[in-house]
Amino acid sequence: MTFTYGYFDEIFPPPLVSGMDPDAALHALVATAAAGGNPLSAVPTRGRSRQGMINMALVQQHQTLLVAALCGELDAPDAVALRDAVLNGARLSLRPVLQETLYFSTFAPVLQWLGGHRWRVGVPDFGRHAEIESPDMAQVMQKARALYVQWCQEESQRFAAATAKILTGPNSLYHLYWAAVIGQENWVSLAPDIIVEHLNHTLYRFWTPNGSRLYETSVHTRAARVGETLAHKFKQPVTYPDIATLRDWQAGTFAAPPRQEAARWHFDAVTAKWAAQGARLGVLGKGSKRYLLQTAQTRVQLIPHTARRARPVAELECPVAWLAPAATDPLYQEVLLGWAAQHLLTNTPASRRKNPEA
């Protein structure tokens, strides 16, 4: 039996559910949940949601069969070979099947026999580790998985706390563009080795040079911003869309193509004019209301025209390198005015908006 090995020389268990009927696995998952007192409220019937539920069911069945294999209850050749290897000291990956690429920075997700009834979760020279002592292999696996889940959750919480600091400011047009791509394609490549993948409504997977990492959020822009931060962390050159790409994408968000007549742009029901003077960049009108587009350090702000000391109704992180060409280049002007127009067309005032990232 030839095994596949990971970074820590750990064995990835062979898929013990090969050939299993997905519907049978799903039925078993539903039955197990009901028996445990946590019945599933609904089972998806189609699409990515159902496939995600099937994957969950296959993972559960694999985990059940893995314990049986390590306890010597399975006589399939791959199960016997796996048990022999583990009982001879080989490290065993604790990652669930289908998640072999997951990496962690605070512990090694492996289990290793130390002799007698002693086992160790983790690797001493790589973060957290703990020993388990039990003559019962099923109990060893139960405790090892409990530690794996606990350490995963704690690392995820630390990662979320660290990334929260970068999510306090406004989005840039890059983030909005990447979010749109994720919404259409379910993934976007931000750098040579950085990919953001949308798995389901609230779960994303970041692919990095070290492997993959899961991240929970329901907002595409948040995932895009965290992906950009990971690219910088791994010193990966971010593939930012150029101004023409942003203009073409933005034009497609309006009901009718934006058009320019003399010094004015028309974005559906919004008219806009570039009128740069000091911090002010332009003036926009929607119905009887007027708004100013202005700069504030590295941000562009949209504020009501008539109100004194008005609070911005929207802000956009703007690369400083854009401001010089925006003075004369209609392409930059259209993109900045178009962002403001799109906000006026699709959003209520900031005080009434439920989603601050809209």
C-alpha positions in Angstrom: 0.0 0.0 0.0 1.4 3.4 -1.0 0.3 6.3 1.1 0.2 10.0 0.5 2.2 12.0 3.0 1.9 15.6 4.2 4.2 18.3 5.4 4.9 16.6 8.7 5.5 13.2 7.1 2.0 12.3 8.2 -0.1 9.7 6.4 -3.3 10.9 4.8 -5.8 8.1 5.4 -7.0 6.6 2.1 -10.6 7.4 1.4 -12.4 4.6 3.1 -15.7 5.7 1.6 -14.6 5.0 -2.0 -17.6 3.5 -3.9 -20.1 4.5 -1.2 -23.4 5.7 -2.5 -23.7 9.4 -1.7 -27.4 9.2 -1.0 -26.7 6.3 1.5 -24.1 8.4 3.2 -26.6 11.3 3.4 -29.3 9.1 4.8 -26.8 7.9 7.5 -25.9 11.5 8.4 -29.6 12.4 8.8 -30.2 9.2 11.0 -27.1 10.0 13.2 -28.2 13.5 13.7 -31.7 12.4 14.7 -30.4 9.7 17.1 -28.1 12.3 18.7 -31.1 14.6 19.5 -30.1 17.1 16.8 -32.3 16.3 13.8 -31.6 18.3 10.6 -34.3 20.8 10.0 -34.0 20.4 6.2 -31.9 18.5 3.7 -31.1 20.4 0.4 -32.4 18.8 -2.7 -30.1 20.3 -5.3 -27.2 22.5 -6.1 -24.1 23.4 -4.1 -26.0 23.2 -0.8 -26.9 19.5 -1.4 -23.3 18.7 -2.6 -22.0 20.3 0.6 -24.3 18.2 2.7 -23.2 15.1 0.8 -19.6 16.0 1.4 -20.3 16.3 5.1 -22.0 12.9 5.1 -19.0 11.3 3.4 -16.7 12.9 5.9 -18.7 11.5 8.8 -18.8 8.0 7.3 -15.0 8.1 6.6 -14.3 9.1 10.2 -16.5 6.2 11.5 -14.7 3.8 9.2 -11.3 5.2 10.1 -11.8 4.4 13.8 -13.0 0.9 12.8 -9.8 0.4 10.7 -7.5 1.5 13.5 -9.3 -0.8 15.9 -8.7 -3.7 13.6 -12.4 -4.2 12.7 -11.9 -3.8 8.9 -10.1 -6.4 6.8 -9.9 -4.3 3.6 -6.2 -4.2 2.5 -5.9 -0.4 2.7 -7.4 -0.4 6.2 -5.1 -3.1 7.4 -2.1 -1.4 5.9 -3.0 1.9 7.5 -3.4 0.3 11.0 0.0 -1.4 10.7 1.7 1.8 9.7 0.2 3.8 12.5 1.0 1.1 15.1 4.6 1.2 13.9 4.9 4.9 14.7 3.8 6.6 11.5 2.1 9.9 12.0 -1.6 10.0 11.0 -3.3 13.2 9.7 -6.3 14.3 11.8 -7.7 16.5 9.0 -11.1 15.4 7.7 -11.1 13.7 4.3 -11.4 16.2 1.5 -9.7 18.8 3.7 -6.1 17.4 3.4 -4.8 20.8 2.3 -5.7 22.6 5.5 -2.7 24.2 7.3 -2.4 25.6 10.8 0.2 27.9 12.2 -0.2 27.0 15.9 -0.1 23.2 15.8 0.5 20.2 13.5 -2.8 18.2 12.9 -1.3 14.8 13.4 -1.6 11.8 15.8 1.4 9.5 16.6 1.8 6.4 18.7 4.6 6.8 21.3 4.6 3.2 22.6 2.4 1.3 25.1 -0.8 3.2 25.6 0.7 6.6 24.9 -0.2 8.8 21.9 0.6 12.4 21.0 -1.4 15.0 19.1 0.8 17.6 17.4 4.6 17.8 17.0 6.8 19.0 19.9 8.9 21.4 17.7 5.8 22.9 15.9 3.4 24.6 18.3 0.9 23.0 20.6 1.0 19.3 21.4 -0.5 17.0 24.0 -0.3 13.4 25.1 -3.2 10.9 25.4 -2.9 7.7 27.4 -5.5 5.0 26.8 -5.6 1.3 25.8 -8.8 2.0 23.9 -8.1 3.1 20.3 -11.6 4.5 19.8 -11.2 6.6 22.9 -7.8 7.8 21.7 -9.3 8.9 18.4 -12.2 10.6 20.2 -9.8 12.6 22.4 -7.5 13.4 19.5 -10.4 14.7 17.4 -11.7 16.8 20.3 -8.2 18.4 20.6 -8.1 19.0 16.9 -11.5 20.7 16.9 -10.7 22.8 19.9 -7.3 23.9 18.5 -8.9 24.6 15.1 -11.5 26.8 16.7 -9.0 28.7 18.8 -6.7 29.3 15.9 -9.7 30.5 13.8 -10.7 32.9 16.5 -7.2 34.3 16.6 -7.1 34.6 12.9 -10.5 36.4 12.8 -9.4 38.8 15.6 -6.2 39.6 13.6 -8.0 40.1 10.3 -10.7 42.3 12.0 -8.2 45.1 12.2 -7.9 45.4 8.5 -11.7 45.4 8.0 -12.4 48.6 9.9 -11.9 51.0 6.9 -13.9 51.4 3.7 -13.5 49.1 0.7 -11.5 50.0 -2.4 -12.7 49.5 -5.9 -10.4 46.5 -6.1 -12.3 44.9 -3.3 -15.6 45.6 -4.9 -14.4 44.2 -8.2 -13.0 41.0 -6.6 -16.3 40.6 -4.7 -18.2 40.8 -7.9 -15.9 38.1 -9.5 -16.4 35.9 -6.5 -20.2 36.3 -6.8 -20.1 35.2 -10.4 -17.4 32.6 -10.5 -17.3 31.5 -6.8 -13.5 32.1 -6.8 -11.0 34.8 -7.7 -7.2 34.6 -8.1 -5.5 37.6 -6.3 -1.9 36.6 -6.7 0.2 33.7 -8.3 -0.4 31.5 -5.3 -3.4 33.2 -3.5 -6.9 32.1 -4.4 -10.2 33.0 -2.6 -12.8 30.3 -3.1 -16.4 30.6 -2.1 -17.6 27.3 -0.6 -21.1 28.1 0.6 -23.2 31.0 2.0 -20.8 31.7 4.9 -17.6 29.8 4.2 -14.6 30.6 2.1 -11.3 28.8 1.5 -8.0 30.7 1.0 -5.4 28.9 -1.0 -1.9 29.9 -0.1 1.7 28.6 -0.7 1.4 26.7 2.6 -2.0 25.1 1.9 -5.6 26.2 2.5 -7.3 28.0 5.3 -11.1 28.2 6.0 -12.7 31.6 6.8 -16.3 32.4 7.9 -18.1 35.4 6.6 -21.1 36.2 4.6 -19.7 39.2 2.7 -17.6 38.8 -0.4 -15.7 42.0 0.1 -14.4 40.8 3.5 -13.1 37.6 2.0 -11.4 39.6 -0.8 -9.7 42.0 1.7 -8.5 39.1 3.9 -7.2 37.4 0.7 -5.3 40.5 -0.2 -3.7 40.7 3.3 -2.6 37.0 3.0 -1.0 37.8 -0.4 1.0 40.6 1.3 1.9 38.3 4.2 3.3 35.7 1.8 5.0 38.4 -0.2 3.0 37.5 -3.3 2.5 40.2 -6.0 -1.2 41.1 -6.0 -2.8 41.2 -9.4 -4.7 44.4 -9.2 -7.1 45.1 -12.1 -6.2 48.1 -14.2 -8.4 51.2 -14.6 -9.8 50.1 -17.9 -10.9 46.7 -16.4 -12.5 48.5 -13.5 -14.3 50.9 -15.9 -15.6 48.0 -18.0 -16.8 46.0 -14.9 -18.4 49.1 -13.4 -20.2 50.0 -16.7 -21.9 46.6 -16.5 -23.4 47.4 -13.1 -25.7 50.1 -14.6 -29.0 49.4 -16.3 -27.8 51.4 -19.4 -24.2 52.0 -20.4 -22.9 55.3 -18.9 -22.6 58.1 -21.4 -20.7 61.4 -21.5 -22.2 64.5 -23.0 -19.8 67.5 -22.9 -18.6 67.8 -19.3 -21.3 65.6 -17.8 -21.7 61.9 -17.3 -25.0 60.2 -17.1 -25.3 57.0 -15.0 -28.9 55.9 -15.3 -30.8 58.4 -13.1 -27.7 60.1 -11.8 -25.9 62.9 -13.5 -22.3 63.8 -12.6 -19.7 66.4 -13.4 -16.0 66.4 -12.7 -15.3 69.8 -11.0 -12.0 69.4 -9.1 -11.2 72.3 -6.8 -9.1 71.7 -3.7 -10.4 68.6 -2.0 -13.6 68.6 -4.1 -13.6 66.3 -7.1 -17.1 66.5 -8.6 -20.8 67.1 -8.2 -23.6 64.5 -8.6 -27.3 64.9 -8.8 -30.1 62.4 -8.3 -33.5 64.0 -8.7 -33.6 67.2 -6.6 -30.7 66.1 -4.4 -27.1 67.2 -4.9 -23.9 65.5 -3.6 -20.2 66.3 -3.6 -17.4 63.9 -4.2 -14.3 64.9 -2.3 -10.9 63.6 -1.1 -10.0 63.0 2.5 -6.4 61.7 2.8 -6.4 58.3 1.1 -10.2 58.2 0.8 -12.9 59.5 -1.5 -16.1 60.6 0.2 -19.6 61.2 -1.0 -21.4 63.9 1.0 -24.7 65.9 0.7 -24.0 69.2 -1.1 -26.2 71.5 0.9 -25.6 70.2 4.5 -22.9 72.0 6.5 -20.3 69.7 8.0 -22.2 66.8 6.5 -21.2 63.2 7.3 -20.2 61.1 4.4 -22.9 58.8 3.1 -20.2 56.6 1.5 -16.4 56.3 1.5 -14.0 54.6 -0.8 -10.4 53.7 -0.2 -8.6 55.3 -3.1 -5.0 54.7 -4.2 -3.0 57.9 -3.9 -1.5 57.1 -7.3 -5.0 57.6 -8.8 -5.4 61.3 -7.8 -2.8 62.7 -10.2 -4.1 61.1 -13.4 -7.7 61.7 -12.3 -7.0 65.5 -12.7 -6.9 65.1 -16.5 -7.8 61.5 -17.4 -11.5 61.0 -18.1 -11.1 57.3 -17.5 -10.2 57.8 -13.8 -12.9 60.5 -13.5 -15.6 58.2 -14.9 -14.6 55.4 -12.5 -14.7 57.6 -9.4 -17.9 59.3 -10.4 -19.4 56.0 -11.4 -18.7 54.5 -8.0 -20.5 57.4 -6.3 -23.4 57.2 -8.8 -23.8 53.5 -8.2 -23.9 54.1 -4.5 -26.7 56.6 -4.9 -28.7 54.3 -7.1 -28.4 51.2 -4.9 -28.1 52.4 -1.3 -30.1 54.3 1.3 -28.4 56.9 3.5 -25.8 55.5 5.8 -27.9 56.0 8.9 -30.6 53.7 7.4 -28.4 51.1 5.8 -28.4 47.7 7.4 -25.2 46.5 5.7 -22.3 48.9 6.3 -20.4 47.3 3.4 -23.1 47.7 0.8 
